[in-house]
Amino acid sequence: MGKKGIIDSPARVRESEALDVDAVSAFLRKNITGMSGTIEIRQFPSGFSNLTYFIRVGEKEMVLRRPPFGKKAKTAHDMAREYRILSALYPVFPYCPQPLAFCDDESVMGCRFYVMERIPGIILRKDIPEELDFSPDSARRLCDAMIDLLVKLHTLDYNAIGLSDFGKPDGYVRRQVEGWSKRYRDARTPDVPDYEGVMEWLSINMPDDDPHPGIIHNDYKFDNLVLNPDNPLEIIGILDWEMATLGDPLMDLGNSLAYWIEAGDSEEMQAIRLVSTNAPGMMTRQELIDLYSEKTGRSIDSFAFYYCFGLFRLAVIAQQIYYRYFHGQTKDKRFAQLGFAVAILESAAKRVIATGKI
């Protein structure tokens, strides 16, 4: 099932997000060996947070990551932190890209940034390309592979690879609820719901700290997974590690399932779907939870809190981006509809609160 013609490809750099080609070229030639030939810079157009650029120097292909332009959350977009986890993980978990160079000199580009290897492959976005000829059985097997890899990440010995201080598992859930609630209030615009009822419910219903914390990705979803072009059922890469930390693995799964809009969900939810989770054969959210429980051997009696939190957190992420658009700090027209998504996600969170159903 070789499908190299649909490998994820970059596009022209958006004018408002152009890089200084000479500055980037000078940095690469100084810090990475084997840089010879002309430089080409393009941009991966998807994604709503950190900016991702394709760099080619001669025959060598790389990816550069930098923060977005405009207002940024105080603790977000930490390039040094993202580079550190890739450096620690890559030798034992080669599904993350190999980091190549980090720049903490903001005079080069006006911000910190880093460069990593490019993992060429297929990335599933809103709809599965027809060329893949994805059967319902293929979809189900890919779901199994996705959960299997997440379990591998969650069960890595983070102490053994030097990441014992990468996060604070004690009190993790409380800090998440309180932190994301503050972020939402700070980023709220007058045209979106206040979410106060959802935030209150999350605060009251927080579970205890997980006794088995692990490395969590915090943005684990189809469009951050790279599939083997020769076998699209094999996951060969995981991208976007900017929110990774140490914490409760069930919070990670809940954040993933917030993106998981299945075939039976409402038309409103289908309207904000970003990834191809409603395709024939894709597991339901409950099936994914049951599979995770089976693979980890842990009992999951109720998942309502984790899923509701995932929906809320996703709404905060969308609102933080929409805030920048609302206040004219970015002109990216993709962001114009995010306010509607924030309202739809509130309805979904309220449904979970009212019914307890995933």
N, C-alpha and C positions, 0 to 999 in steps of 0.2 A: 504494500500500500504506500509506495513512495510518492510523496507529494511536495517535492522541493519547490514547485512553482508557487506555493502559497506560504512560503516562509515570511514571517513578519518583517516588513520593510519600512525604512524611514521615508520621510517626505521632505519637501523644502522647509527650511527654517522659517517659522512665523516672524514677520518683520519686527514685531515688538519684543521678540525674545532672541534676537540675533546675538552671536558671540563675537568677540574680537579675535578674528582668525589668527592674526600675527601673535597675539599674546598666548593663545592656546598652543599654537605651533611651537613657540619658544619653550613653553613649559614642558611639553611632551618630549622634545628633543633633549632637554636637560635632564629629565627624570626617568625616562624609559629607554632602555637600550634598543638598538636596531631600528631607530626612526630614520628612514631615508625615503625620499620621494615627496611628491606634492601632497598637501593635506586637503581633504574634503570633509565638510561638516554638513550633516543633515539632521533632521529632528524626528523623533518618534512622536506622532501626533496624538496618541491616546494618553490617558492619564490626566489627573486633575491636580496633582500636588507637585512634587519635585519635577524639574524639567530634565528630560533625558535626550541626549544627542548621540547620533552615530558619528564616529570619527574614523576616517580611513587615512592612513599615511602609507603611501606605497601600497603594499599588499596586506598590511596589518590593519585589522578591524578592531575597534574598541568602542566603549560607551562612556560618555561623560555625564555625570549627574551633578546638578546644582539646584539651589533653592529657587522658588519662583520669584518673580519681580513683585514689588508692592508689599502691603502689610502682611506680616507673618506672625503666627502664634509664637509666643516667646520661647517655648521649649521645642518647637517643631523644627524640622529641616536641619537636624544636627548632622552635618556631613562627616565629622570626625567619628561620631558614634556609629554611623552606618558603616564607615570604612573599617572600624575596629571589629565589628561582629563578623564581617566578611573575612577579615584576616584570620580570626580565630576559628571560624567554622570551616573554611574551605578545605583545610587538610583532612578533616574527618567527615565532612558532609559536602561533597563536591557537587551538590545540586545548586549551590549558590555560585555566582560568578567569581572568578579569581580577581581580587583587587590588584591594581597595578601601581597607582600613585595617588597620593593625597596632597592637596595644596591648602595650607592654612594662611597663606599670604593673600589677604583680601585686595591688595593693590593689583593683582593679576587680573581679576575679573569682578571685583567689588563684592566678593563673597568667597566662602570656602567651597571647594568642590573636590571631586575625586574621579578617577578613571579606572575602569575595570574591563575585563575581557568581554567580548560579545559572545553570547550563546545563540547562534543562529538556529531557528526552529519555528514551529507553528504555534501561534497563540490564539486561542479561541476567544472571540469577543462576543458581540451580541447574538450573532447567528453562526452556526457551523457551516463552513464553506461547502457547497455542493460537491466540489471535487474530492472531498474526503470520503464521500459515500458512507457516512457514519450510520451504522445499523443500531437499533435499540440495544442489542447485546454489546456493541462497542461502547455505547454511552455508559452502560452499567459497569463495564470493566474499567473504564476510565475513572468513574466515581470511586471504585474500589482502590485503584492505584493512588488517587488523590488522598484518600483517608489514610492509606498505608504509609504514605510519605509524611503526612502530618504527624502520625504516631511516632515515626522514626525521629522526627525533630523534637517532639515533646519528651522523648525518653533518652535523649543524649545526656551524657554526664557533663554538665556545664562547668563543674569544678575542675574536671580533668583538663579542660581546654582553656583555662584561664579566664573564665567569664563569671566567676563567683560574685564579682562586684558589679555586674552589668545591670542589675535591677534589684529591687527589694521585694521579694515574695511576701514577706509579712505585711499584712494590711493592704495587699495589692487591690483587692476588690473595692474596698472602701475608697482608696485613692482614685481609682478609676471612676467610680460614681461621682465623687465630689469634684474631681478634676474636670471631667467632661461636662458636668452640670455648670461649672463656672465658665468653661469655654463657650457653652451655648449662650448663656446670659450675656457674656461679653460680645459675642458676635451677632446677637439677634438684631434683625432689622424690623421695621414696623409692619411688614407685610407677611410675616410668618407666625405660626402658633407660638404660644409662650412655653409649652411643654412642662409647665409646673406640675400637673397631675402625674405625668410619667416620671419626672425626676423624684417626686415625693414617694411614689410606689417603689422605685428602685432603691431609694435610701432606706425604706422600711424593710424591704425583703432581701437584703444582701445576705448571701450565704457566708459561712465561715471560710477562713483561708484554706486553700487546698493543701493537704499534707504532702503532696507530691508535686511541687512546682517544677516547671521546666522552661526551656527556651521557647518562647512563643513569637510567631511571625507578626501577628496582628493585622495582616492584610492578605491573608491566604485565600485566593480565589482564582478562577479559571484564567483571567487575563493577566495574572502574574505567574502563570505556569508556562514553561516552554516545553513543547512536545517534539519528539524525535520526528523529523521529516520522513524517515524511512519506516517508522512505526509509530503513528500518532497515539497509540495507546500507552506509550512509554514517556513518562515525564523525565526530562533531562535537565531542567533548570527551574529555579524559583527566583523571581525578581522582586524588587522593591522591599528592601529590608529596613526602611527608615523608621518603622514603628516597633521593631523587634525589641524584646526585653525578657526578663525573667518574671514569670507570674503563673497564674492559674490557667492550665491548658483548656479547661472548659470555657473560659472567657474567650480564648482564641477561636475555638470551634463556634461559639455563639456569634462572634464577629464575622466569621466566614459565612455562616448561614443567613446573616442579614442580607447578603447579596444573592442568596439562593432562592430566586423566584421560580416556583415550580408551575407545572402546567395547570393545576387547579386553582391557582391564585386569582384574585380579582383583576378586572380590566385595569383598574388604577395601578396596581402593582406591576402588571405586565407593561404598562406604559413607561415605567422607570427602570425596567430590566436592562442591565448592562452586559450580562454574560448569558451564554446559551444553556442555562440550567433547566429550561422548560422543554428541551428537545425530547423526542420519544426515547424511552429507555432510561432517562436520567432518574436517579433515585430521588425520593422525596426527602425533605429535611429530617423527618422522623427516621427514615431508613438509614440516613447518614449517621444520625445519633446512635442508632442501634448498632451500626457497623463499627463505629468508634468504640462503643462500649465493649463489643465482642473482641476487638483487636487489642484493647488495653486491659481487659479483664476487670474493669471497674464498673460498678453499678451506677446507673444514672436514673434516679427516681423521677426527677422533674427537671426539665430544661427551660421552663418558662422564663426564669430570671435572665439566664444567659442569652436567650434569643431576644428578649425584650431590650436588654442592654445593648446587644449588637445593633438592633434597629435604631436605638437612640444615638449611639455613637456614630453610626453612618449618617444620621441626620445632622449631627454636629459637624462632621467633616464637610458635608455638602453646604451647610450654612456658613462655615468659615470661608469657603471658596466663594459662595454667593455674596458674602459681605464685601469681598474685594471687587466683585463685579458691580454690586449695588452702588458702591462709593466711587466708581470710575477708576479703580486702581488696576484693572485689567479690562481689555476690550474683547477678550476671547468670548465669542458669541455662544459657545457651548455652555457657558455658565449661566446664561439668562434664565433657563428653565429650572435651575436648582431649587429655587424657592418653592415651586410646586412639589418637587420631590420631598422637601422637608415636611410639607403638610401631609403628603400621602404616607410617609413613614410614621408620622404621629398616629394616624388612623390605624395603621398596622400594629403599632405598639399598644394602643388602647384595646385592640381586639385580643391581643395576648393577655393583657391584664384582666380583661373581663371573662375570658374563657379558659385560660391556662393552656390553650392549644398552640402547637407549633405549626 
